[in-house]
Amino acid sequence: MKAASRIFTAIIFIFLFAPIAILLVFSFNASKSLSVFSGFSFKWYTELFHDTQTLTSVKNTLILAFLAMVISTVMGTAASVGINRIRSRWYRRYMDTVTDIPMTNPDIITGISLMLMFVFVGRIFGRSASLNFGTLLIAHTTFCLPYVILQVLPKLQQMDASLPEAAQDLGCTPLRAFFKVTIPEIAPGIITGAIMAFTMSLDDFVISYFTSGNGFQTLPIRIYNMTKKTVTPKMYALATITFFVILALLILSNLSDGYKRGGKRK
């Protein structure tokens, strides 16, 4: 039974990571072939760093993801504190359901509905071009918020509620108690939520496709436009770099959570 479960687990991991492994290997291939490895080379990485349009889209994506991460983390943390203080069970369940909708709703529905809302509001104010960087940022913040709340709220529920009260008894104002006691206690959840928001914004295509204007192109949209012609191996190099960036963020998130737990055990 143990041998069968190990074989089954190995097969699952092969299906999950074999495509990524192939991508990593052939990003260093000297030729364009995806069946023959003709030699180790950094050729496609060199071409990638000379592609100004792709680099511009990478810069746009990083700026958008960073801003969406900051805004959604601040708003999500504040929303989590507010939800945690709700005493009515039915109202809390209602808030949980509302915050889960952007995660459970299909991306295409979210993208189309946001696009229609932005166009409608733009027409009210007499704007011919309703979609721009601002609408894209609002859209990304909207679907990143629930992921931050999902990470921060459990940390607030696990925290001893008497700690902020004790700090206030010792002379702290409610605001200072929040920053001196509550924030350090829920910091792992905030960090994890911020990383999740960053990665979700970095990866998004469908919502970005419907809510971005003509003057701002993210990396997923750039890759999609390139697939209409021919995907060159420099895209393999770009995907490899993106993979390791996301992997580093996940490791950082796990280390921060583990460090906090280790500190509590001591």
DAKALIN-V559632 format. One line per field, one symbol per residue. psi: psi as a letter, one per 40 degrees, with the letter a starting at -180 (. if undefined). burial: b if it has 24 or more other C-alpha atoms within 12 Angstrom, else e. A space follows every 10 residues. Layout:
# DAKALIN-V559632
psi: ???
burial: ???
This chain:
# DAKALIN-V559632
psi: dddddddddd ddddddeddd dddddeeehd ieiedhheih ifddddddee gddddddddd dddddddddd dddddddddd ddddehdhdd ddddddddde ddddhidddd dddddddddd ddddefhdhd hadddddddd ddeddddddd ddddddddih eeddddddde eiiddddddd dddddedddd dddddddddd ddehddddde eiadehhidd ddddddedch hieddddddd dddddddddd dddddddddd ddddd.
burial: eeeeeeeeee eeeeeeeeee ebbbbbbbbe eeeeeeeeee eebbbeebee eeebbebbeb bbbbbbbbbb bbbbbbbbbb bebbeeeeee eeeebbeebe ebbeeebeeb beebbeebbe eeeeeeeeeb bbbebbbbbb bbbbbbbbbb bbbbbbeeee eeebeeeeee eeeeeebbee bbbbbbbbbb bbbbbbbbbb bbbbbbbbbb bbbeebbbbb bbbeeeeeee ebbbbbbbbb bbeeeeeeee eebeebbeee eeeeee
